Amino acid sequence: MNENLSRLPRVPADRLAKPFMRFIRIEAMAGAVLLLSTLFAVTLANSPWATSFLALWDIHAGINLGSVEISRSLKHWINDGLMTLFFFVIALELKRELVLGELRDPRVAALPIAAAIGGMIAPAAVFLLIVSGGPGASGWGTVMSTDTAFVIGCLAVLGSRIPQNLRLFLLALAIFDDVGAILVVAIGYGETVNWLAISVAVLGFIAVATIARLGVRSIPIYFAAGGGIWLTLDASGIHATLTGVILGLMTPARSWVSDRRLHAILDRIIAYPPGDHWSRDTSARGDLHRAGIATREALSPIERLEIALHPWVALGVLPLFAVANAGIPMAGVKFDPTLTAAIFLAFVVGKPVGVICLSFLAVKSRLCIRPSELSWGLLAAGGLLTGIGFTMALFIADLAFGAELLNSVKLGILGASVVSASLGLLMLAWLTSRR
């Protein structure tokens, strides 16, 4: 009896759901690893090895080729270099959801977009209201983002009690948040603009689009081009991590080889009887080579890159970023209570208020659709979780604040993340206690 006949028939939605669930599972695991990395950084920053630990990230590393020298601190290579891969993966996931996933319906996508906009405007307003032109007022962009890994990790604590619509809503909101935040970084926290370098970067993006249209499918070629673009943007005054966002959104979401063509190519291989067909320069070996390419290209570039990069980014890049940035020395350090309170309240109060209010207005004005399973109570609990700003908040804080204010900001970010996670989990546990 054919084993496939004993299973339910597959539908196109299965192919869309599996990558999404894989992304969720890795993000949930990443949240736990990120938490351990943060605790590790805070512990070392307050240990007898604190001086050596904090000085480690200021060590310069790079290459020197004659008159050309590319040298940055380790912290710069992590925050601006490796984090570009993080934004690249975020952009890949965003495009896949917009082109192939549930967000391809504009009215469904409009809800997390509206929530993300509210979740960026309201906390920035709360921050500016409290700081009101004092030290650090220019760091308003710090409170605009949501940490994807920690939010998904919190949802994983409650497992199947959490409706899938809430997971998708929060994932989409966090992704839109991150894209919005990196645009703010590129525009608001850049240096003096070098238009020549920007022009070269634009030519680089055009070159990537051109070779894609010509049918070049070698991923190393695109990574080499991306590295060149990153260097030009790094020299342009615009934040170089924007490279990851743009290249991610440029990545094709459709596969090159259709299922029909794949089956036809594989049928030729299966038709060969057992024997030594592949070791000589024959048409059979050509068919085998063609089958190898077809099986690889049956997956879209977005799916292949996500499968390859997402575990490394979630379980490698983000924890390393946390270790390099989350260390807060407590002894002998002066904190600015107003600035810490502004960061804390912007995340804990401003974030959920902005998310809920703009979502409500968007639904009532019929600009978007709220799934029936996503109640206003669940949306409010999810709004509390969006106050976990950790990764992007630390990322922007390092750009926006001087060394004398940075520890005050980090304390507000860590405190807000703990309180937001606790309040969100408690509310979700109460709302889903019957599920």
KAWORA-V132738 format. One record per residue. RES is the residue in three letters. SS is DSSP state (@ for helix, = for strand, . for the rest). Layout:
BEGIN
((RES & SS) (RES & SS))
END
This chain:
BEGIN
((MET & .) (ASN & .) (GLU & @) (ASN & @) (LEU & @) (SER & @) (ARG & .) (LEU & .) (PRO & .) (ARG & .) (VAL & .) (PRO & @) (ALA & @) (ASP & @) (ARG & @) (LEU & @) (ALA & @) (LYS & @) (PRO & @) (PHE & @) (MET & @) (ARG & @) (PHE & @) (ILE & @) (ARG & @) (ILE & @) (GLU & @) (ALA & @) (MET & @) (ALA & @) (GLY & @) (ALA & @) (VAL & @) (LEU & @) (LEU & @) (LEU & @) (SER & @) (THR & @) (LEU & @) (PHE & @) (ALA & @) (VAL & @) (THR & @) (LEU & @) (ALA & @) (ASN & .) (SER & .) (PRO & .) (TRP & .) (ALA & @) (THR & @) (SER & @) (PHE & @) (LEU & @) (ALA & @) (LEU & @) (TRP & .) (ASP & .) (ILE & .) (HIS & =) (ALA & =) (GLY & =) (ILE & =) (ASN & =) (LEU & =) (GLY & .) (SER & .) (VAL & =) (GLU & =) (ILE & =) (SER & =) (ARG & =) (SER & =) (LEU & @) (LYS & @) (HIS & @) (TRP & @) (ILE & @) (ASN & @) (ASP & @) (GLY & @) (LEU & @) (MET & @) (THR & @) (LEU & @) (PHE & @) (PHE & @) (PHE & @) (VAL & @) (ILE & @) (ALA & @) (LEU & @) (GLU & @) (LEU & @) (LYS & @) (ARG & @) (GLU & @) (LEU & @) (VAL & @) (LEU & .) (GLY & .) (GLU & @) (LEU & @) (ARG & @) (ASP & .) (PRO & @) (ARG & @) (VAL & @) (ALA & @) (ALA & @) (LEU & @) (PRO & @) (ILE & @) (ALA & @) (ALA & @) (ALA & @) (ILE & @) (GLY & @) (GLY & @) (MET & @) (ILE & @) (ALA & @) (PRO & @) (ALA & @) (ALA & @) (VAL & @) (PHE & @) (LEU & @) (LEU & @) (ILE & @) (VAL & @) (SER & .) (GLY & .) (GLY & .) (PRO & .) (GLY & .) (ALA & @) (SER & @) (GLY & @) (TRP & @) (GLY & @) (THR & @) (VAL & @) (MET & @) (SER & .) (THR & .) (ASP & .) (THR & @) (ALA & @) (PHE & @) (VAL & @) (ILE & @) (GLY & @) (CYS & @) (LEU & @) (ALA & @) (VAL & @) (LEU & @) (GLY & @) (SER & @) (ARG & @) (ILE & .) (PRO & .) (GLN & @) (ASN & @) (LEU & @) (ARG & @) (LEU & @) (PHE & @) (LEU & @) (LEU & @) (ALA & @) (LEU & @) (ALA & @) (ILE & @) (PHE & @) (ASP & @) (ASP & @) (VAL & @) (GLY & @) (ALA & @) (ILE & @) (LEU & @) (VAL & @) (VAL & @) (ALA & @) (ILE & @) (GLY & @) (TYR & .) (GLY & .) (GLU & .) (THR & .) (VAL & .) (ASN & .) (TRP & @) (LEU & @) (ALA & @) (ILE & @) (SER & @) (VAL & @) (ALA & @) (VAL & @) (LEU & @) (GLY & @) (PHE & @) (ILE & @) (ALA & @) (VAL & @) (ALA & @) (THR & @) (ILE & @) (ALA & @) (ARG & @) (LEU & .) (GLY & .) (VAL & .) (ARG & .) (SER & .) (ILE & @) (PRO & @) (ILE & @) (TYR & @) (PHE & @) (ALA & @) (ALA & @) (GLY & @) (GLY & @) (GLY & @) (ILE & @) (TRP & @) (LEU & @) (THR & @) (LEU & @) (ASP & @) (ALA & .) (SER & .) (GLY & .) (ILE & .) (HIS & .) (ALA & .) (THR & .) (LEU & @) (THR & @) (GLY & @) (VAL & @) (ILE & @) (LEU & @) (GLY & @) (LEU & @) (MET & @) (THR & .) (PRO & .) (ALA & .) (ARG & .) (SER & .) (TRP & .) (VAL & .) (SER & .) (ASP & @) (ARG & @) (ARG & @) (LEU & @) (HIS & @) (ALA & @) (ILE & @) (LEU & @) (ASP & @) (ARG & @) (ILE & @) (ILE & @) (ALA & @) (TYR & .) (PRO & .) (PRO & .) (GLY & .) (ASP & .) (HIS & .) (TRP & .) (SER & .) (ARG & .) (ASP & .) (THR & .) (SER & @) (ALA & @) (ARG & @) (GLY & @) (ASP & @) (LEU & @) (HIS & @) (ARG & @) (ALA & @) (GLY & @) (ILE & @) (ALA & @) (THR & @) (ARG & @) (GLU & @) (ALA & .) (LEU & .) (SER & .) (PRO & @) (ILE & @) (GLU & @) (ARG & @) (LEU & @) (GLU & @) (ILE & @) (ALA & @) (LEU & @) (HIS & @) (PRO & @) (TRP & @) (VAL & @) (ALA & @) (LEU & @) (GLY & @) (VAL & @) (LEU & @) (PRO & @) (LEU & @) (PHE & @) (ALA & @) (VAL & @) (ALA & @) (ASN & @) (ALA & .) (GLY & .) (ILE & .) (PRO & .) (MET & .) (ALA & .) (GLY & .) (VAL & .) (LYS & .) (PHE & .) (ASP & .) (PRO & @) (THR & @) (LEU & @) (THR & @) (ALA & @) (ALA & @) (ILE & @) (PHE & @) (LEU & @) (ALA & @) (PHE & @) (VAL & @) (VAL & @) (GLY & @) (LYS & @) (PRO & @) (VAL & @) (GLY & @) (VAL & @) (ILE & @) (CYS & @) (LEU & @) (SER & @) (PHE & @) (LEU & @) (ALA & @) (VAL & @) (LYS & @) (SER & .) (ARG & .) (LEU & .) (CYS & .) (ILE & .) (ARG & .) (PRO & .) (SER & .) (GLU & .) (LEU & .) (SER & .) (TRP & @) (GLY & @) (LEU & @) (LEU & @) (ALA & @) (ALA & @) (GLY & @) (GLY & @) (LEU & @) (LEU & @) (THR & .) (GLY & .) (ILE & .) (GLY & .) (PHE & @) (THR & @) (MET & @) (ALA & @) (LEU & @) (PHE & @) (ILE & @) (ALA & @) (ASP & @) (LEU & @) (ALA & @) (PHE & .) (GLY & .) (ALA & @) (GLU & @) (LEU & @) (LEU & @) (ASN & @) (SER & @) (VAL & @) (LYS & @) (LEU & @) (GLY & @) (ILE & @) (LEU & @) (GLY & @) (ALA & @) (SER & @) (VAL & @) (VAL & @) (SER & @) (ALA & @) (SER & @) (LEU & @) (GLY & @) (LEU & @) (LEU & @) (MET & @) (LEU & @) (ALA & @) (TRP & @) (LEU & @) (THR & .) (SER & .) (ARG & .) (ARG & .))
END
